[in-house]
Amino acid sequence: MTTAGANPVIDQSMEKLREIEDKIRELFDKVNDVMSWVPDILSDLIEPVRRA
């Protein structure tokens, strides 16, 4: 097992993983924001998406 900083490839991979996780989190935040603007009359359509 390598220690932190011992392998630059692992360090770069971990940094990219963090970036991807941040982008996914941003995407979910934006989707949730858009879904909050959906009128109540359409709530039956988006409720399954919210539960997922």
C-alpha positions in Angstrom: 0.0 0.0 0.0 1.3 3.5 -0.8 1.3 6.4 1.5 -0.2 9.8 0.5 2.1 11.7 -1.8 4.2 8.6 -2.6 2.6 8.2 -6.1 1.8 11.2 -8.2 -0.5 9.2 -10.4 -2.7 8.2 -7.4 -2.6 11.8 -6.1 -3.7 13.1 -9.6 -6.5 10.5 -9.7 -7.7 11.4 -6.3 -7.8 15.1 -7.2 -9.8 14.3 -10.4 -12.2 12.2 -8.3 -12.8 15.1 -6.0 -13.4 17.4 -9.0 -15.9 14.9 -10.5 -17.7 14.6 -7.1 -17.9 18.4 -6.9 -19.3 18.6 -10.5 -21.9 15.9 -9.7 -22.9 17.8 -6.5 -23.3 21.0 -8.5 -25.4 19.2 -11.1 -27.7 17.8 -8.4 -28.0 21.3 -6.8 -29.0 22.8 -10.2 -31.5 20.1 -11.0 -33.1 20.5 -7.5 -33.2 24.2 -8.0 -35.0 23.9 -11.3 -37.4 21.3 -9.9 -38.3 23.7 -7.2 -39.7 26.1 -9.9 -42.1 23.5 -11.4 -45.7 24.5 -10.8 -47.7 22.4 -8.4 -50.0 21.2 -11.2 -47.0 19.3 -12.6 -45.9 17.9 -9.2 -47.1 14.4 -10.1 -44.7 14.3 -12.9 -41.6 15.3 -10.9 -42.3 13.5 -7.6 -40.8 10.2 -8.8 -37.7 12.1 -9.8 -37.4 13.7 -6.4 -37.8 10.4 -4.6 -35.0 8.8 -6.7 
